[in-house]
Amino acid sequence: MTVVHDPLRIGSLTVRNRLYRAPVLEGAGSGPDAAEAYVKAFAPNAKAGVGLVIQGSACIFEEGRTSPGMTLVNTRQRVLELRPVPDAVHLHGGSILLQAGHGGIYSMEAWHEPYASQRSGPILAVSPLPRLIRAAFIGVPIHVMTTDEVHAMVTRYGEVAAWAREAGYDGFQLASANAKLLDQFLSPFYNKRTDEFGGSLEKRAHVLRLIRASVAERAGADFPCLVKLPAEKAPPFTPRSTAEEVVRLAKLCEEWGYDAVTPVEVSVLPDTTLSRGGVPAQLWRNNAITTRFRAAAPSRFRRAVLTAGYVLGGKQHPFTPVWNRHLFREVKTHVGIPVFAVGGIRTADEVASILGNDEADMVGIGRPFYAEPDLPQRILGGSREPVLCRNSNHCVPPQMLGMKGVCYNPDVKKEKAARATTAGAGATPGTPG
Ligand SMILES: Cc1cc2nc3c(=O)[nH]c(=O)nc-3n(C[C@H](O)[C@H](O)[C@H](O)COP(=O)(O)O)c2cc1C
């Protein structure tokens, strides 16, 4: 029976155990202190025993980030400057992947005023916009990518992977879910192309096949390359990628040489279905956040659209423990490569049952790391003390607005202080129970 302490082989990489930090943004940006911000976030995770860190998504082109704090990896120089990050994780025995992607129509140049007013080109789209969302893009110049441009993007993915390897990362993951550009290719909600990249599931996923080959060619066939696979929720009577398609896609990805898959159920729209939980009310309650929000989206209409995404996401998809279980469990029965679990996993017991029942090979936790960098110690130790994270999603809007990736929930801060006081008074929170 697999337990969390068992090492796992992912292609040519062996990670020391089955616990990974799921990719969440750190707001590290691309300035001179970007590497330092990542080191500050990840070194304590590695020191606390996490097997693998997947760094939150970075952007492959100069434009296309979904938030100002997202790191650019569009040049070799920029990626090499991140070298201290893998070094710090390796120092403590952990492994780290670089995740990279592009926002497509949800790039901040489409809606974040200071960036929109200075954008150098139009917003990249897979196809003309679905009718349902057109109103939100009035005045936004949309450009449907030509076949050649898609091939150029494929090349760039390979280059970024090669630079990541040179910088010391242990592998590469595609930011291919969460309504981002690659998801827009995979999804029949967005993809209406008639060239080699549109049509059947195989054709919509053709871009993944080419990217895998590009990564192998440029970074080396042994450089691990992982992919996220979205099963989609969508408004009634609109097309979406189904769970059944994700199983087929996982099999194709295995055939194409991907080293692991992460199946996730997300909305076709960029809302909080990807991080199920509360409605992040800090967006209209916290002064620092509201001020940034008004500056980013001066138009009331645009602010209303963005807010609606959070409110609807939170109302329609509240927190449910281990909400992707049905999906990763199903995929696991169809592929031989490692399957990564993520989404609402909070306890050592949940981790043990996912691994023990052979439902996935690697178990990821995301938001709780913001408040508890040393969480791995407790999960690996079998602690029954609940995580501090309340799944309130207070961490989400600040990310969108370029603030640091930390916990913004005041109740969590209070609870953390209370636990620290109790610990100082002689109790031993976090011991195995
Ligand atoms: C603020 C924030 C940023 C995120 N950034 C990314 C990202 O860059 N790439 C990605 O694949 N998923 C991203 N996610 C999704 C997480 O990886 C994870 O799937 C999700 O939070 C559910 O796991 P959890 O319940 O353990 O938090 C993000 C989620 C949040 C809340």
PDBQT file of the ligand as one rigid body, heavy atoms in Angstrom, charges set to zero:
ROOT
HETATM    1  C1  LIG A 501      -4.480  32.503  -5.494  1.00  0.00    +0.000 C 
HETATM    2  C2  LIG A 501      -4.423  31.254  -6.305  1.00  0.00    +0.000 A 
HETATM    3  C3  LIG A 501      -3.514  31.166  -7.366  1.00  0.00    +0.000 A 
HETATM    4  C4  LIG A 501      -3.463  30.007  -8.157  1.00  0.00    +0.000 A 
HETATM    5  N1  LIG A 501      -2.544  29.935  -9.154  1.00  0.00    +0.000 NA
HETATM    6  C5  LIG A 501      -2.474  28.812  -9.906  1.00  0.00    +0.000 A 
HETATM    7  C6  LIG A 501      -1.498  28.705 -10.922  1.00  0.00    +0.000 A 
HETATM    8  O1  LIG A 501      -0.679  29.602 -11.129  1.00  0.00    +0.000 OA
HETATM    9  N2  LIG A 501      -1.492  27.586 -11.676  1.00  0.00    +0.000 N 
HETATM   10  C7  LIG A 501      -2.374  26.552 -11.464  1.00  0.00    +0.000 A 
HETATM   11  O2  LIG A 501      -2.330  25.563 -12.178  1.00  0.00    +0.000 OA
HETATM   12  N3  LIG A 501      -3.285  26.618 -10.480  1.00  0.00    +0.000 NA
HETATM   13  C8  LIG A 501      -3.354  27.709  -9.701  1.00  0.00    +0.000 A 
HETATM   14  N4  LIG A 501      -4.246  27.763  -8.688  1.00  0.00    +0.000 N 
HETATM   15  C9  LIG A 501      -5.070  26.558  -8.357  1.00  0.00    +0.000 C 
HETATM   16  C10 LIG A 501      -4.358  25.730  -7.262  1.00  0.00    +0.000 C 
HETATM   17  O3  LIG A 501      -3.200  25.107  -7.788  1.00  0.00    +0.000 OA
HETATM   18  C11 LIG A 501      -5.261  24.622  -6.701  1.00  0.00    +0.000 C 
HETATM   19  O4  LIG A 501      -5.614  23.748  -7.742  1.00  0.00    +0.000 OA
HETATM   20  C12 LIG A 501      -6.508  25.150  -6.036  1.00  0.00    +0.000 C 
HETATM   21  O5  LIG A 501      -6.215  26.213  -5.157  1.00  0.00    +0.000 OA
HETATM   22  C13 LIG A 501      -7.238  24.042  -5.275  1.00  0.00    +0.000 C 
HETATM   23  O6  LIG A 501      -6.400  23.470  -4.300  1.00  0.00    +0.000 OA
HETATM   24  P1  LIG A 501      -6.556  23.879  -2.728  1.00  0.00    +0.000 P 
HETATM   25  O7  LIG A 501      -7.998  23.603  -2.364  1.00  0.00    +0.000 OA
HETATM   26  O8  LIG A 501      -5.618  22.970  -1.996  1.00  0.00    +0.000 OA
HETATM   27  O9  LIG A 501      -6.221  25.306  -2.603  1.00  0.00    +0.000 OA
HETATM   28  C14 LIG A 501      -4.339  28.914  -7.884  1.00  0.00    +0.000 A 
HETATM   29  C15 LIG A 501      -5.247  29.024  -6.821  1.00  0.00    +0.000 A 
HETATM   30  C16 LIG A 501      -5.290  30.168  -6.039  1.00  0.00    +0.000 A 
HETATM   31  C17 LIG A 501      -6.258  30.227  -4.898  1.00  0.00    +0.000 C 
ENDROOT
TORSDOF 0
